[in-house]
Amino acid sequence: MLNNNKRSASGNSGETQRESITKILNNKGKELRFDGIKYHVFKGRGIENKFILKDISGVFKSGQLSAIMGPSGAGKSSLMNILAGYRTKNVSGNTFVNKEERDPHEFRKITSYIMQDDLLLPHLSVEETMMCSANLKLSEGTDRSTKKMIVHDILNVLSLGDAIHTRTSQLSGGQKKRLAIAQELVNNPPVMFFDEPTSGLDSASCFHCISLLQTLARGGRTIICTIHQPSAKVFEMFDYLYFLAEGHCIYRGPVSCLVPYLASQDLVCPPYHNPADFFMEVACGTHGDNVLRLACAVRRGVLDEAIAAILSKDSNKAQVIEATNVPSLTSGWGEHASGVTRAVDLSLADGQEHDSLAANDLDIGTNAESHSLLIRLDSSQPKVKSVSLLALHSNGPVRYFSEETTRKTREQNFRQGRTYETRLWTQFCVLFKRSFFSIIRDTTLTHLRLVSHVVVGVLIGLLYFRIGNLGNEVISNAAFIFFTLLFIMFAALMPTVMTFPVEMPIFVREHMNYWYSLKAYYLAKSFADLPFQVFFPIVYGSIVYWMTEQPTDAIRFLLFLLVCIQTSLVGQSLGLLIGAATSLQVAVFLGPVTGIPILLFSGFFLSLDLIPKYLQWLSYISFTRYSFSGALKIIYGLNRTKLDCSQRRSITVSFPCVQNPSMVIDSLNVGQYHLYVDILILFLFFFALRLMSYFILRWRIKGQR
């Protein structure tokens, strides 16, 4: 549980102020070992498979900041995806976590994968983004005030406290990167993967980003990241390097041993030359063909023997994780020093026990000489595990959820067969709120659509002004009905086609990191947009219906709006299907193209009985056929009285007057089904397309692996 202390001040007495203390979930370190990993891709029939990774092995330990490097196409991202459990097809070899064989499904629950692109919803603020993460990743027993304090503490630790109300679209590249990391730190995962964390950042931001990762690693986490070509300053910050070239591992060991080892292999790095750049040149063949020779040295144990010899020469290079290694992280607390009684072990990997950090019995201070974090404790409190070094970063607070509480939560989830931290209903509510606010704040998706429905509605109303009751304007009225359905369909289809593929990477990342289920996301996404898909057709339909003087019956008007709403929902469902199945570029092309056959077989351009028999089946899968048929029956059916033939809009163009409304339905050959059948079929189209979109999303998620 989280203890919240009230800060007290005592005038000019100079006494130490008590800080509000929160406690972070304590995780034992996870050692990730892999052996004989091979990965190939299928190139086609009769063509030999291409091996991306070729029998590689290694180990990533907790407390270390590890880098996976190599030229483009060396297999860096493939290796990390395999280790994270994101890719399982065409993979052979063994992966172990703390010397036990890894279960990919369970392993992904304790890991986080931060992708190269900053995948954030642009219309949410920093605080809203973090609260969504907290509501999904923390147990439901955690109250809102606790979650909010956790969120604020993390943001302050990562220097995002000043941007708490800023929308993510207005953040800088470095801030976006830190926010992406902050989202995953909510539940304090022991293993974190980063794909090109410095991509798109300037040199200063790169340094601060890697400094943050180094801090997280010092807290006992296993931090693994791919990086392309770091500067010398950034390269030296890594503890462990795993270098790939042509699918082979050509170096695995401490960064400090790289240059001496290469020298022992007759590859001398020039003075004042970036070792990372030099090794990249070696891997690319600039200094001769050395890849296979270095790979053989790794497999035969020559590398391990060389590293052991190098380390034995200088005992100062032994990797010992202590709080004194990071004085800059604690120097800001010097002013709060208030006497020292005991130092805190900051290594999560050791799992040593310490006295409880009870808020009422805790003072924070630093020793100015050693810069060690020191805490005054009450020895009467029960024992708990050691504290995360994240607490030291930028005067950050200490956070902790008791080991016992965490264990009980996990046991309860296991008994209930729950994969995620929260229930389906909770996931739905959080995602619904997030999607709803995103839609409202999206100028293109919402405001422009509303304006377009009003403007086009008024324009169409003026164009077909007062023709609804004229017997000699039935053809124009039928054209008005068809264009209304056409506009509503594309107004719902195209925004969905253009926006859903953009959100797909965000969904994939969050779903693969076990934030929520596909079912919760899909239901929330569907229901969040539902009010707008109902409201916009009502606005447009109300304008054009009365401006064109259609029948004034309330029942007809409501039924007309119902058909408009159904057309909008089916059009959006079609856009969802296209967006879920393809990329943005393909979806933008397929959206209008798919609409062409749907409109051609609607019965307006060509009577249904004139369509060739071998193409008539296409008319049955054209939902606009049922929309157009239903709308005509609403306007000219339901025992409507005779039309007015005494007035004409044009004196130059004369059409035969039709007094009997039923003749319009018969002449357009849309009277095959009753009105309720058309409405029912539109509902079936809606549910069928939604169901197809859901299964396509499931298929795409499986394809990611």
N, C-alpha and C positions, 0 to 999 in steps of 0.2 A: 504494500500500500504506500501511498505517497503522503508524506508528512509536510504540512505547510506551516512555516513559522512566520510569525509577525515580526517585522523589523522594528526594533526599538532604538530610540536615540536618547542621549542624555546630555543635551546642551553642549557646553564647552568642556565636558569632563574628559573627552578624548577616548572614551571606552569603545571597544570594538563593537561594531554593529553586527547583529545576527542576520545572516543571509537566509533567504527562503531556500530550504533544501528539498530537492527531489531526488529520487534514486533510480538508477537505470538498470534495466534487466541484465543480469550477470550471466554470461555464457562462457563455458569452458572452450578453450581453443580447439580448432578442428584442423588436424593434419590431413592434407589431401595428397594421396599417393596414387600414381597410375603406372601401369606396366603393360608393355606390348600393345600400345594403342595404334590401330590401323584404321584408316578411313578412306573410302573410295567413292567416286561418283560414277554413275552409269552414263556412258557417252553415246550409246546406241547399239543396235543389233549388229553383230559381227565386228564390233570395235572393242578393243581391250579396255577394261575399266581403268580410269585414271586414279592413281593413289595420291591423295592429298597429304596424308600423314603416313609415315612408313616406319612402323614398329618403334615407337618412341616411349620412353619411360621418364619418370621424374617424381619429385615430391615438392609440395608447397606447404610450408610450416606456418603455424600461427605466430603472431608477433612480428612477422616479416612483411615488408612491402615488396612484392614480387612483380617482375615485369616479364612479359612475353614479347620478344622482339623478333624481327626478321624482315626480309624484303617483301614487297607486294607479291601475294600468291604463295607465300611460304607455308601457310596453314595456321596463322596466329588465331584468327577468329574461329576457325574450325575447331582447334584444340580447346579454346575457351568454351565454346558452345557444347562440346562433348563433356568437358569437366562439369559444367553447370547443369547438365542433364537436359539441355535444350535439343540436342541432336542425338538420336539413338539409332537411326537407320544406317545401314552399311558401315557400322562401327564394330570393331572387334577389340578385345583386350580387357583388362581388369582395372577397376578404380576402387580405391579403398579410402574410407574416412576413419581416422584413428585406428588403423590396422584392421578394420572390419569392412567387409565388402559393401560397397555403396548401393543403397536402394535409391534409384533416380527420383522416384516419386516422393519419398520421405526427405531426401537430401534437398530438394528444391524448396521445402518448407522452411529450412533454416538458412537459406541463401538469398541474396539479392543480386540482380543483374542490372547494372546501369548501362544503357546503350550509348552509342556514340552520339546520336542526335539527342538534343534536349527535347524530349517528348513531354510537353506540358500543354494543358488546355489554355489557350490564350486569353480567355475571357474571365478567368477566375483570379482572385487575388492570391498573394502568397499564403496568407493565413487560411483562406478557404481551401487552397490546394493541400495544405498540410493537415487541415482538419478532416478532409476526406480520407487521407491516408491513415490518420489516427483512428477514425471511426471504422475503418475496414480492417486494420491490421492489429489493433489492440482488442483485448477480450471485451465482451459486452458488459462484464461486471465493472469495468472501469468507468467512473462517472465522468460527465462532460467537463467539469472543472479540472479534474486531473488530466484529462486529455489535452485541454487547452493549455495547462501549465507545461506539460511535456512539449507541446508544439512550440510554445514561446521560448522555452529553454533551448531547444535544438536550434531554433532560428537565431537566437542570440549567440550561441556557441559558434555558428557558422557565419556570423556577421551579416545576418539578413534581418535583424530586428528592426532596422530603420525602414525596410521595404515591406513591412508586413501587410500594408494595405495597397500595395502596388500590384497592378495586374501583371501576370507573368509575361505577357507580350511586350511589356515596357522594360523588362529587366535586361541587363547587359549579359554578354555571353558567359562571363564568370559567375554571375549571380544565378543564371539558369542552371549552370552545372552544379553549383552548391545546393540549389533547391532540389534538383533531381536526387542528389545524395541524401539530403535531409529527409525526403519522403521515405527512403528505405531505412533510415536510422531510427524511425519511430519504434520499431519492435526490436532494434539492436541485433541484427543478424550476425552470427559469428563468422560467416564466410561471405565475402562481397566480390563480385566480378565487375570490372570496368572495361568497356570497349572504347579505346582511344579517348581517355578522359580529357586530354589536352587539345583535342581537335578543335580548330576554330578559335583558340584563345591566343592572346598575345603572350610575350615572354613573362611578364609580371604575373598575369593570371595563371599561366602554366605552373609557375613556381608555387603560388599560393594553393593551387589545386592539389599538386603533389604533396605539399606540406600537410594539407588536410588528410590525405590518404595515409601519409606516414604517421600522423597522430592516431588515426583509427587503427592502424596496424600495431602501434605500440601498446594499445589497450588490450591486445591479445587476440585480435581478429586476424583472419586469413584474408589478406587483400591481394587480389590477382588482377592485373590489368594488362591489356595490350597497348603498346605504344610504338609509333613508327620510327621517329628519328628525334630523340630528345636532345636538348642542349647539354653541354657538359655539366652544368650546375644541376640540372634536373636529374641527369643520369646518375650522379653520385648519391642522390637521395634514396635510390633503390637499394634494398638489402640483397636481393636475390635476382639473378637474371637467367631466363630460359630462352635461348636463342635458336630459332628455326631457320633452315635454308633448304629449299627443294624437298620439303617434307621430312627432313632429318633434323635431329637435335645435334647441334655442333658445339653447344656450351650450356652447362647448367651448374650454377654455383654462385658464390658471392660476387658482387660487382667489384669489390676491391681486389679480387684475385684475377680479374679478366686480363689486364695488361701483362702481369708477370707470366700468366699461362700462355698467352699468345707469343710472348718472347721465347718461351721454352719450345714453341713449335715453329721457331724461325720466322715469326710474323711480328716484327718490332713496330710498335706504334710510335710515330714521330713525336718529338717533344712539342708541347703546346697544341697537340691535335686532340680533338674530341674522340675518346675511345669508342663511343657509340658509332660515330661516323666511320672510324677506321674499320671496326668490325663489320659494319654494313658493306663497306667496300670489299672486304674479304669474302663475305657471303655472296656478293654479286660477281665475283671473279675478277675484280680489278687487279688483285695481286696474285693472280694465278688460280688454277683450279684446286682449291683446298677444301671444298665442302666434304667430299667423301673421306678425305684423310682425317678431318676433324671429327666427322661422324663416327668413324671407326675408333678413334681415340676415346670417344664417349662410351661406346658399347663395350670396349675391352677393359674399361676401368682405368685407362691411362689418365683421364681427366681427374677422376676422384683422387688418385695417388698424387697428382701434381698439386691439387688444391690443398690436400692434407699437408704436403711439404711446405707450401707457401705459408699456410696458417701457423705451422709450428715454428717458423722463423720469427714470427712477430705475434706474440700472445695478445698484444693490444688489439688485434683484428678479430679476436673472439667475440662472437655476437652475444652480448649480455644486455638484456632489456631492463633498464632502470629508469626511475623518474628523473634522476639527475642528468639523463641524456638530453632532456628537453627543457633547459632553463627558461627559454623564451616563453614557454607556455604558462609558466607560473609566476613570472616576474611581476605581473600586474596585480598579484595579491599581496605584495610586500607590505603595503600600507595597512593591511588588516592583521598583521602579525600580533598574536596575543599570548605568547608563551607556548612552549612546545612540550609535549609529553610523549609523542609516539609517531612514527612514520607509517604511511599506508603502503602496502604492497599493491602495485598497480598492474601486475601481470595477470590477466584473466586465464592464461594458459596453465598457470600453476594450480589454480583453484584453491589457494590457501584460505583458511578461515580467519575472520577478523570479528571484532566486536561490532554489534549493530550500530548503524549510524543514526541513532535516535536524534531527532531534530533538537529536542530540548537539552541534550547532553553533548552537543557538538560545537566546537569552535574551529574556524579555519584560519590558518596562518602559514607563513613561509619563513624558513631560515635564510637570512640574507646571504649567508656564506655558501651554503650548499644548494640553495634554490629547491629544496625537497618539499613536497607537499606534506604538511603535518596536520594531524587531526587529534583533538582532545576527545577522549572517549570515556564513557561510563562502563566500567568492566562488569557491571551487574547485568548488562543487556545480553540477549542471546547471540549466538554466533551466526555470521553470514559470510558469504563468499567475498572475494576481493572486488575492488571497484574499477570501473572503466577509466582509462586515461583520457577519454573524451571529456571527462570532468575538468581536466586541466586547461583545455583549449580556450583561449580568450576569456579567462575568468568565468568559464562555464560552471554551472552548478553540478553537484554530484547527483546522479540519478540511480535509483535502484528499485526493482520489484523483487520481493523476496523469492528465494529459490523454491520455498514450499508452495507459494501461491502459483508460481509458474508451472511446477510439477502437477499440481492439482488440476489446473486449466487444461494442460495437455492430456492428462489421463481422462478427464471428462470428454474432451473432443474425441479421444480414441474410442471410448465406450459408445458414444453416440454416432460413431462412424463419420465424423465431420472432417472434411479436408481443409476447410477454411476456418479462420478464427471467429468469424461471425456467421450468423444464420442467414439463410436465403432472404428472409424478409428484411433484415437489417441491411444487407447488401443492396437489395432493391431500393429501399428508402434513400440510402446515401447516394446511390448512382442516379436515381430519379431526380433528386434535388440538384445534383451537380449538372446533369444534362439540361434540366429545365432552366437553370440560371444561365447556362452557356448559350442556350437558344435565345433567351430574352435579350442578352447583351450583344448578340451577334447582329451587327447592323445589316449585313448582307442577307443573312438567313431570315431575319424577322422583320426589321423595319422596312427594308426595300420590298420585301414580299407584300407587306400590308399596303404600302403605297401603290405598288403595281396592281394589286387587286382592285383598289379604289379607282385609280386612274383608268385602267382598261375597262372596268365596269361602267364608268361614266361615259367613256368613249363609245362603247358598244351600245349603251342605252340611247345615246344621241343618234347613232347610226341607224338603229332599228326602232326609232322612237314611235310608239303607239301603233305597232303593226300586229300585236297579238290577237286582236279581235277582228281583223280584216280578212274577209274570205278570199280576196284576190291577191293576198300577200302570204299565202300559206308556204310558198316555196322560200320566200325570204325568211319567214319565221322558222322554217326547218333549218335553214342555214344558220340562223341566230342560235338555235339550240345546239347544233353541231359545233359551232365555234366556241360556245360557252364550255362545252365538255372538253374540247381540244385545249383551250387555255387552262382550265383547271387541272387537266392531266399533266401537262408539261410544267405548270407552276409548282406542282408537287413533286414531279419526277426529277427535274434537273438539279434543284438545290441538294436533294439527297444524294444524287449521283456524284456531285462535286464535293460534298463535305464528308460523307461516310468513309471513303478511302483514306482521307487525311487523318481521321481518328483511329483507323485500324492499327497503326503501329503503337499508339498509346494503349489501346485495348490489349494487344498482344503482350506488351511488356508487363502490364499490371496483372493480366491473367496468368502469365507464365511465372510471375513472382508470387502467385497464390494470394492475390488481394481478394478476388471474388470469382464466382463461377460464370461461365458463359451464359447460363440461363438467366442469372440475375442481371447481367449487363444487357442482354437482348430485350428482356422485358422492360427494364428501366428506359432503355433507348426508345422503345416503341411507344410506351405510355407517355414519356416526356414530350414527345412531338405530337401526340394525339390531339391535345387541345387546339394547337395551331392548325392542324390539318382539318379540324372541324370549323374553327372560327373563320379562317380566310374564305372558304367557299360560301359560308353564310353571308359574309360581308358582300362578296361579289354577286352572289345569287339574289340577294335582297335588292341590290341596286338595279340590276338588269331586269329582274322580273317585273318590278313596278314601273320602270321607265318604258318598257315595251308594252305595257298594258296587257299582260297575260291575264287569264281568268282570276277573278278576285276571290275565289273560294279559298278559305283558310287551309282546307285539307290538301288542295292542289299545290298551294304554295309550300306547305311543309313537306309534301312528298317530293316536290321539285328540289328543295334544299337537301333532302335525304339522298337523292340520286347524285347531286353535286358533291356531297360529302363522300359518298361511296366511291365516286370517280377519283376524288382526291386521294383517298386512302389506298385505293388499288394502284394509282399512279406512283404514290410514295413507296408502296411495297415493291413495285417493279424496280424503282430506283435503288431501293435497298438491296434487292437481289443482284442487280448489276454491279453496284458498289462493293458488295461483299465478295463477288466472284472475280473481280478484275482490279487492275491498278487504276489510278486516277486518269492517266492519259487514255487508256482503253475505254474506261467508263464514260468519259466525256464524248467519245465518238459513238459508242454503242447506244447511249441514251436516245438521241434523236433518231438514229437508224432503226432501233427497235420499235419506235413509235410509228414508223411509216406503214408497215404491214398491218399493225393494229388499227390504224385509221382507214386504210384501204378496204378492209373487210368489215367496216362498221355498218355498211348498208346505206350510207349517204352518197358516196361518189358513184356507186354501182349497186343496183338492186340485187339483193341476195339471190334471187332466182336466175339472174343472168351470169352468175359466177360459174366458171367451168366446174364440172363435177369433181375432177381430180384436185381442185383447189378449195372446194366448199368446206372441207374440214378446218381450214384456217379461220373461217368465220366464227367457228365455235370457240376458238381460243382467243378471239378478239374481245376483250372486255368492253371496249367502246360500243360494240354492237348492242350489248345489253343496256348500257347507259343511254345510248341514243334511242333505242326502242322504248325503254322505260319512260324517258322524258317526253317522247311523242305521245305515249299513252296517257301520261298525266295531263298534258296540255290539251289533247284532242279527244281523249277517251273519257271514261267515267261519266257517261251520259251528259256530255256537254251540250248546251243549247246551240242553235244554229248561229253561224257566223254572219257578220255584217257585210253586205255587198253594196251598201249605198255609198260608201266612201272609197276614195282612191288616193294613194300618196303621189302617183305619177300620172300625168296626162299624156305622156309620150309612149310609155310602155304599158301595155295592157295584158293582163293574165286572166284566164277564165276564173270566174268567181266560184268558190266552193262553199256552199252553205252548210252541207252536212259534214260535221267534223270527222265522223267515222271513215269518210272517203279518203281523208288524208292518210290515215293509218293503213287502209287497204292499198292505196296507190304506192306507198313506200314499202309495202310488204314487210311490216314489222309487227303484224298481229298474230304471229305464230304462237306466242306464249302469253300467259296472263301477266299482268303487271307484277304480282307478287313473285312470280318465277324469275323475272329479270332482277328484282331486288335480292332475292335469295342467291342467285348465281353470282351477283357482284360480291356478296358476303363470302361466298365460297372462294372466289378469286382472291379476295383479301387474305383469308386464312391460309390458302394454299401457297401463295407467294411468300407470306411470312414464314411459314414452316420450311419452305425450300431455302429461304435465306438463312434460317437458323442452322440447317444441316450443312449448308455450304460453309458457314463460319466454322462449324465443328471440323469439317474436312480441311479447311485452311489451317486451323490450329494444329491438327495432326500433321499436316504437311510441313509445318515449321520444324518438326522434329526429325 
